[in-house]
């Protein structure tokens, strides 16, 4: 993954993970009383503690110390050279950070290489759907998760959303890469670096007056519950929509897709007792922690405008009505209203009619003559939507923040 560029991401089909991955590094809204049983997790057991009061006891003190010692710039510079799973950690890292990272880079004992390979093949075959759902589904949904929207807005990256999206695209790209967890891949590196960023934000964001004023009483962001909320906005949401769209997915592909996200959750520091062991368990947990918290916030509305406003840089805004309509088709009218998506009376019924036909053609269920021209217009617009992030050819670096958003 050395020298990953935005253009490379487009070629490999992982670019739309940019918006989806935006949600990985941020928290979500407070929930009702925790009732999900750890018997449904990959661990099969656990203390059953409410994850809203559990953070990352391994990473958090280490990153707080790194920040307080003023070592963030030096650490970021050293970590620029760590890009592949099989690389040793760079020399010169603080000892406490090195010790943590050596442990954090280990795959869980339950990781299954065959399922990870099945996940890679699934993404290769279904990338057009997962890309659209990560980008114009999960990413936009993240702006309707109040804690997440506020954390994104008030953290350092909130000051430059285009740069933020480009950087967080790393996870969305790497999780679907064919070599994700292979020695030559980069997903372990991406996950560990993201875990470092999470820990840094937990230390920094409570110092932000803007975040503290709007946090709804939460004193430390990005709890285990917050991370699971975001997790469900990615694989659980995507699998639900694939079923809604009647995309054929084999049992092996379904198991593989779930497994790569289970492993990724572990690598991001989520405790095994909170990671669902099956899609049924995931759906049950999602209904408790994600579905009820979706809501409108001024910060979320502003972030939505920023994200969709980027389309105007591609074609003077001509594509935005189509993107609004496809996004509403993807996330539904409830979320669309919460984040302020415009209603598009021309495009919405057209997409609702054309997209299922395009899916059916792609899956060999109907012949080409039955697919209207409008379906290809929609597909091309989605592809063009991400060109802006991929055309600059800049190397994308995940960096530990050392401050909050300046105001």
C-alpha positions as CSV (number, residue, x, y, z in Angstrom):
1,X,0.0,0.0,0.0
2,X,3.0,2.3,-0.2
3,X,2.2,5.5,-2.0
4,X,-1.5,4.9,-2.2
5,X,-3.1,7.7,-4.4
6,X,-6.6,8.8,-5.0
7,X,-6.3,7.7,-8.6
8,X,-5.3,4.2,-7.6
9,X,-8.3,4.0,-5.4
10,X,-10.6,4.8,-8.3
11,X,-9.0,2.1,-10.5
12,X,-9.4,-0.5,-7.8
13,X,-13.0,0.4,-7.2
14,X,-12.6,1.3,-3.5
15,X,-13.0,5.0,-3.9
16,X,-16.5,5.4,-2.6
17,X,-15.3,4.0,0.7
18,X,-14.1,7.6,1.2
19,X,-17.5,8.7,2.6
20,X,-18.1,5.4,4.3
21,X,-14.8,5.5,6.1
22,X,-15.5,9.0,7.3
23,X,-17.7,7.5,9.9
24,X,-15.1,5.1,11.3
25,X,-13.2,7.7,13.3
26,X,-16.1,9.3,15.1
27,X,-18.7,8.6,17.8
28,X,-22.5,8.4,17.7
29,X,-25.5,9.4,19.7
30,X,-26.5,8.2,23.2
31,X,-28.6,5.1,23.3
32,X,-31.2,3.4,25.5
33,X,-30.3,0.9,28.2
34,X,-27.9,-1.8,26.9
35,X,-29.6,-5.2,26.6
36,X,-27.7,-7.0,23.9
37,X,-26.3,-10.3,25.2
38,X,-22.5,-11.1,24.8
39,X,-23.6,-14.7,23.9
40,X,-24.3,-13.3,20.4
41,X,-20.7,-12.1,20.0
42,X,-17.7,-13.6,18.4
43,X,-16.4,-14.1,22.0
44,X,-19.5,-16.0,23.0
45,X,-19.3,-14.5,26.4
46,X,-18.5,-11.3,28.3
47,X,-19.1,-9.1,31.2
48,X,-22.2,-7.6,29.6
49,X,-21.2,-4.0,30.5
50,X,-22.9,-1.2,28.7
51,X,-20.4,-0.3,26.0
52,X,-21.3,3.3,26.2
53,X,-19.1,3.4,29.3
54,X,-16.2,1.4,27.9
55,X,-13.4,3.0,25.8
56,X,-10.0,1.6,24.8
57,X,-8.0,1.1,28.0
58,X,-4.9,-0.1,26.1
59,X,-4.6,2.7,23.6
60,X,-6.0,5.7,25.4
61,X,-3.3,6.2,28.1
62,X,-0.5,5.7,25.6
63,X,-1.7,8.3,23.1
64,X,-2.5,10.8,25.9
65,X,1.1,10.4,27.0
66,X,2.4,10.8,23.5
67,X,0.4,14.0,23.0
68,X,1.3,15.4,26.4
69,X,5.0,14.8,25.7
70,X,4.7,16.8,22.5
71,X,5.8,13.7,20.4
72,X,3.0,13.7,17.8
73,X,4.9,15.4,14.9
74,X,7.8,13.1,15.3
75,X,5.6,10.0,15.6
76,X,3.6,11.0,12.5
77,X,6.8,11.5,10.5
78,X,8.1,8.0,11.5
79,X,4.8,6.3,10.8
80,X,4.8,7.7,7.2
81,X,7.2,4.9,6.4
82,X,5.0,2.1,7.8
83,X,2.7,1.1,5.0
84,X,2.6,-2.7,4.7
85,X,1.3,-5.3,7.1
86,X,4.6,-7.2,7.0
87,X,6.9,-4.2,7.7
88,X,8.6,-3.9,11.1
89,X,7.6,-0.8,13.0
90,X,9.9,2.2,12.3
91,X,12.9,2.8,14.6
92,X,12.6,5.7,17.0
93,X,9.0,5.3,18.2
94,X,8.5,6.0,21.9
95,X,8.8,2.7,23.8
96,X,5.2,2.7,25.2
97,X,3.8,3.4,21.8
98,X,5.9,0.7,20.1
99,X,4.9,-1.9,22.7
100,X,1.2,-1.1,22.2
101,X,1.4,-1.2,18.4
102,X,3.3,-4.5,18.4
103,X,0.4,-6.0,20.3
104,X,-2.3,-4.1,18.4
105,X,-1.1,-5.3,15.0
106,X,-1.7,-9.0,15.8
107,X,-4.8,-10.6,14.1
108,X,-7.3,-12.2,16.5
109,X,-6.9,-15.9,17.0
110,X,-10.2,-16.5,15.4
111,X,-9.4,-14.8,12.1
112,X,-10.1,-17.2,9.2
113,X,-7.9,-16.8,6.1
114,X,-10.4,-18.6,3.9
115,X,-13.2,-16.2,4.9
116,X,-11.0,-13.2,4.4
117,X,-10.3,-14.4,0.9
118,X,-14.0,-14.9,0.3
119,X,-14.5,-11.3,1.4
120,X,-12.0,-10.0,-1.1
121,X,-13.6,-11.9,-3.9
122,X,-17.0,-10.6,-2.8
123,X,-15.8,-7.0,-3.0
124,X,-14.3,-7.7,-6.4
125,X,-17.6,-9.0,-7.8
126,X,-20.0,-6.6,-6.0
127,X,-17.8,-3.5,-5.7
128,X,-20.2,-1.3,-7.7
129,X,-22.9,-1.9,-5.0
130,X,-20.7,-1.8,-1.9
131,X,-19.0,1.3,-3.2
132,X,-22.2,3.2,-3.8
133,X,-23.6,2.0,-0.4
134,X,-20.4,3.0,1.5
135,X,-20.3,6.4,-0.2
136,X,-23.9,7.5,-0.7
137,X,-25.4,5.5,2.1
138,X,-23.1,4.9,5.1
139,X,-21.2,8.2,4.7
140,X,-24.3,10.3,4.5
141,X,-26.0,8.4,7.2
142,X,-23.0,9.3,9.5
143,X,-24.2,12.9,9.3
144,X,-27.5,11.8,10.9
145,X,-25.7,10.3,13.9
146,X,-25.5,13.3,16.3
147,X,-22.5,12.3,18.3
148,X,-20.7,11.4,15.1
149,X,-21.6,14.5,13.3
150,X,-20.5,16.7,16.2
151,X,-17.2,14.9,16.7
152,X,-16.4,15.2,13.0
153,X,-17.3,18.9,13.0
154,X,-15.3,19.9,16.1
155,X,-12.3,17.7,15.6
156,X,-9.2,18.9,13.7
157,X,-10.3,17.3,10.5
158,X,-13.6,19.1,10.5
159,X,-11.9,22.3,9.3
160,X,-11.1,20.7,5.9
161,X,-13.7,18.1,5.0
162,X,-12.2,17.4,1.6
163,X,-8.9,16.6,3.1
164,X,-10.6,14.6,5.9
165,X,-12.5,12.5,3.4
166,X,-9.3,11.8,1.4
167,X,-7.5,10.7,4.5
168,X,-10.2,8.5,6.0
169,X,-10.7,6.9,2.6
170,X,-7.7,4.7,3.5
171,X,-9.9,2.4,5.6
172,X,-12.7,2.2,3.1
173,X,-10.2,1.3,0.4
174,X,-8.0,-1.2,2.4
175,X,-10.9,-3.2,3.9
176,X,-12.0,-4.2,0.4
177,X,-8.5,-4.7,-1.0
178,X,-7.7,-8.2,-2.3
179,X,-4.6,-8.3,-0.1
180,X,-6.2,-6.5,2.9
181,X,-4.9,-8.8,5.7
182,X,-2.2,-10.5,3.6
183,X,1.4,-9.7,4.4
184,X,1.7,-7.4,1.4
185,X,-1.6,-5.7,2.2
186,X,-2.2,-2.6,4.3
187,X,-5.3,-3.1,6.3
188,X,-3.5,-3.9,9.6
189,X,-1.5,-0.7,9.2
190,X,-4.6,1.3,8.4
191,X,-6.6,-0.2,11.4
192,X,-3.8,0.4,13.9
193,X,-3.3,4.0,12.7
194,X,-7.0,4.6,12.9
195,X,-7.0,3.2,16.4
196,X,-4.3,5.7,17.3
197,X,-6.4,8.5,15.9
198,X,-9.4,7.4,17.9
199,X,-7.4,7.4,21.1
200,X,-5.9,10.9,20.3
201,X,-9.4,12.3,19.7
202,X,-10.6,10.9,23.0
203,X,-7.9,12.8,24.7
204,X,-8.3,16.0,22.7
205,X,-12.0,16.5,22.0
206,X,-13.1,17.0,25.7
207,X,-10.9,20.1,25.6
208,X,-13.0,21.6,22.8
209,X,-15.6,24.1,24.1
210,X,-17.8,23.5,21.1
211,X,-17.9,19.8,21.5
212,X,-18.4,19.9,25.2
213,X,-21.3,22.3,24.8
214,X,-23.1,20.0,22.4
215,X,-22.0,16.5,23.5
216,X,-25.2,15.9,25.4
217,X,-23.4,15.0,28.6
218,X,-20.9,12.6,27.1
219,X,-17.5,13.5,28.7
220,X,-15.3,11.1,26.6
221,X,-16.1,10.5,22.9
222,X,-15.8,7.3,20.8
223,X,-17.0,4.7,23.3
224,X,-17.3,1.1,22.4
225,X,-21.0,1.7,21.7
226,X,-20.1,4.7,19.5
227,X,-17.8,2.5,17.4
228,X,-20.4,-0.2,17.1
229,X,-23.0,2.4,15.9
230,X,-20.6,3.4,13.2
231,X,-19.8,-0.3,12.4
232,X,-23.4,-1.0,11.8
233,X,-23.7,2.0,9.5
234,X,-21.2,0.1,7.3
235,X,-21.5,-3.7,6.9
236,X,-24.9,-4.2,8.5
237,X,-26.5,-1.4,6.5
238,X,-24.8,-2.6,3.3
239,X,-26.0,-6.1,3.7
240,X,-29.5,-5.0,4.4
241,X,-29.5,-2.9,1.2
242,X,-28.0,-5.7,-0.9
243,X,-31.0,-7.8,0.2
244,X,-33.4,-4.9,-0.6
245,X,-31.8,-4.6,-4.0
246,X,-32.0,-8.3,-4.6
247,X,-28.3,-8.6,-5.3
248,X,-27.5,-12.4,-5.3
249,X,-24.9,-13.1,-2.5
250,X,-23.8,-16.6,-1.8
251,X,-23.5,-18.0,1.7
252,X,-19.7,-18.0,1.5
253,X,-19.6,-14.4,0.2
254,X,-22.0,-13.3,3.0
255,X,-19.9,-15.0,5.6
256,X,-16.7,-13.6,4.2
257,X,-18.0,-10.0,4.1
258,X,-19.2,-10.3,7.7
259,X,-15.9,-11.8,8.8
260,X,-13.6,-9.1,7.3
261,X,-15.6,-6.5,9.2
262,X,-15.5,-8.6,12.4
263,X,-11.7,-8.8,12.1
264,X,-11.6,-5.1,11.3
265,X,-13.7,-4.2,14.4
266,X,-11.3,-6.2,16.6
267,X,-8.3,-4.4,14.9
268,X,-9.9,-1.1,15.6
269,X,-10.0,-1.9,19.3
270,X,-13.6,-3.0,19.7
271,X,-13.8,-5.7,22.3
272,X,-14.8,-9.2,21.0
273,X,-17.8,-9.4,23.3
274,X,-19.4,-6.5,21.4
275,X,-18.7,-7.8,17.9
276,X,-21.7,-9.7,16.5
277,X,-21.1,-13.4,15.6
278,X,-23.7,-13.5,12.8
279,X,-25.9,-11.3,10.6
280,X,-28.9,-12.1,12.8
281,X,-26.9,-10.9,15.9
282,X,-25.8,-7.8,14.0
283,X,-29.3,-6.9,12.9
284,X,-30.5,-7.3,16.5
285,X,-27.7,-5.1,17.9
286,X,-28.1,-2.5,15.1
287,X,-31.8,-2.1,15.9
288,X,-30.9,-1.2,19.5
289,X,-27.8,1.0,18.9
290,X,-28.1,2.5,15.4
291,X,-31.7,2.8,14.3
292,X,-33.0,4.8,17.3
293,X,-30.2,7.4,17.4
294,X,-30.6,8.8,14.0
295,X,-31.5,12.5,14.3
296,X,-30.9,16.0,12.9
297,X,-28.2,18.3,14.2
298,X,-27.0,21.7,12.8
299,X,-23.5,20.2,12.5
300,X,-24.8,17.2,10.6
301,X,-26.7,19.4,8.2
302,X,-23.6,21.5,7.6
303,X,-21.5,18.4,7.0
304,X,-24.1,17.1,4.5
305,X,-23.9,20.3,2.6
306,X,-20.1,20.2,2.5
307,X,-20.1,16.6,1.3
308,X,-22.6,17.0,-1.4
309,X,-21.3,20.5,-2.3
310,X,-18.2,18.8,-3.5
311,X,-20.2,17.5,-6.5
312,X,-20.4,21.1,-7.8
313,X,-16.6,21.0,-8.3
314,X,-17.1,18.3,-10.9
315,X,-19.7,19.8,-13.2
316,X,-20.9,23.1,-11.8
317,X,-23.6,21.3,-9.8
318,X,-25.4,19.6,-12.6
319,X,-24.9,16.1,-11.0
320,X,-26.1,17.1,-7.6
321,X,-29.8,16.6,-8.1
322,X,-29.2,13.1,-9.3
323,X,-26.9,12.4,-6.3
324,X,-29.5,13.8,-4.0
325,X,-32.1,11.4,-5.4
326,X,-29.9,8.4,-5.4
327,X,-28.9,9.1,-1.8
328,X,-32.5,9.4,-0.8
329,X,-33.1,6.1,-2.6
330,X,-30.2,4.6,-0.6
331,X,-30.8,5.9,2.9
332,X,-34.5,6.4,2.8
333,X,-36.7,9.5,3.2
334,X,-36.4,9.5,7.0
335,X,-32.6,9.9,7.0
336,X,-32.8,12.1,3.9
337,X,-35.1,14.5,5.7
338,X,-32.9,14.5,8.9
339,X,-29.8,15.6,6.9
340,X,-31.6,18.0,4.7
341,X,-31.3,16.2,1.3
342,X,-33.4,18.0,-1.3
343,X,-36.3,16.1,-2.8
344,X,-36.0,15.6,-6.6
345,X,-39.4,14.9,-8.1
346,X,-37.8,14.1,-11.5
347,X,-34.9,11.9,-10.5
348,X,-36.4,10.0,-7.5
349,X,-39.1,8.0,-9.4
350,X,-36.7,7.5,-12.3
351,X,-34.0,6.0,-10.1
352,X,-36.5,3.9,-8.2
353,X,-37.5,2.3,-11.5
354,X,-34.1,2.2,-13.3
355,X,-31.7,1.0,-10.6
356,X,-33.3,-2.4,-9.9
357,X,-33.2,-3.1,-13.6
358,X,-29.5,-2.2,-13.8
359,X,-28.9,-4.5,-10.8
360,X,-30.8,-7.3,-12.5
361,X,-28.9,-6.9,-15.7
362,X,-25.5,-6.9,-13.9
363,X,-26.5,-10.1,-12.2
364,X,-27.6,-11.8,-15.4
365,X,-31.2,-11.8,-14.6
366,X,-32.6,-9.8,-17.5
367,X,-31.2,-8.9,-21.0
368,X,-29.6,-5.6,-21.9
369,X,-32.5,-4.2,-23.9
370,X,-34.7,-4.0,-20.8
371,X,-32.3,-1.6,-19.1
372,X,-33.2,2.1,-19.7
373,X,-30.6,4.6,-20.6
374,X,-31.3,6.4,-17.4
375,X,-29.7,3.6,-15.4
376,X,-26.4,4.1,-17.1
377,X,-26.6,7.8,-16.4
378,X,-27.0,7.0,-12.7
379,X,-24.1,4.7,-12.7
380,X,-21.8,7.1,-14.5
381,X,-22.8,9.9,-12.1
382,X,-21.8,7.8,-9.1
383,X,-18.4,7.1,-10.7
384,X,-17.9,10.8,-11.5
385,X,-18.9,11.7,-8.0
386,X,-15.5,10.5,-6.6
387,X,-13.2,11.7,-9.4
388,X,-12.5,14.9,-7.5
389,X,-10.8,12.9,-4.6
390,X,-8.8,10.7,-6.9
391,X,-7.5,13.1,-9.6
392,X,-4.9,15.0,-7.5
393,X,-2.5,12.1,-7.2
394,X,-1.5,13.0,-3.7
395,X,-0.3,10.4,-1.2
396,X,-2.9,9.9,1.5
397,X,-1.6,9.8,5.1
398,X,-3.4,8.9,8.3
399,X,-2.0,11.2,11.0
400,X,-2.5,11.5,14.7
401,X,-4.1,14.8,15.6
402,X,-2.5,17.1,18.2
403,X,-5.3,19.7,18.4
404,X,-9.0,20.2,17.8
405,X,-10.7,22.2,15.1
406,X,-9.6,25.9,15.4
407,X,-12.4,28.5,15.6
